[in-house]
């Protein structure tokens, strides 16, 4: 859902202590899915609503709910070793 910037098999580094804001990439608990599952999305703001935005147009934007848990901000991307 995040191609072409992020691809399967790449390593992302997430810092749970950094503040995040619209435009940043975040790892968030998958809403409505099994516990512990996570997804990578770009955080956007439309009016007063925060949106979890995929880069691939095949996937839909999701509203960020109060129940959602953001694990942290993506701070680095590493390609396959």
N, C-alpha and C positions, 0 to 999 in steps of 0.2 A: 504493500500500500504506500510505501515511501520512495519507490523508484522514480526517477533515476538517481537521486542524491544518495539514498541508502539502499544497499542491496543485501540479499540473504548471504549469510556467512561472514559479514563484516562485524567488527567489534566496535561497540560504542561505549564510551565512558560517561557515567552519569554521576553528578555531584548532588547529593540530596540537601546540602547545606546552602547552595547558591539560590538566590532569588531568581525567579523566572518572570517573564513578562511577554505580552503578545509579540509574536515573531520568533520566539525561541522554540527549540525542539525539546520536548519533554517525554519522559516515560511515565505512563499512567496506567493504573489498574484497569483492565478490560471491564467495561461496564456491562452488567447482565451476563457475564460469562463465569466460568468456574473461578473459584477463589485462587489468587496467586498469579493468574494470567495477566500479562502486561502487553501494552502496545506502544509504539512510537508514533507520535503525532506532532504537528506544529500547532502551537497555541495561537489562536487568533481571537480578536475581539470585534464583534459586530454590535454596535450600540452598547447596551449594558450586559450583553450575553457573551460568555467565553465559549469558543468553539474549538474542538479538536479536529484539525484539518489534515487529511492525507494528501500527499503530493500526487498520487496516481488518481486520475479522474474516474477510474472504475469503482472507487470507494466513495462513500458519502461522508460529509461532515457530521460530527456528532456534537451535541451540546455538552458542555462540561457541567455536570451536576454537582450538587453539594456533597453527595455521597461518594463521588470519585476521589481516589487517592492518587495524587501525583507523587511518584517516587523521587523525581529529581530532574534537573536540567542536563541535557546532553552537552558535554564540554569538549568532547574529542571523538573523532571517527578514525578508525584504523582499518585499512584494507587487509585482505587476506595475507597471511605471512608466507 
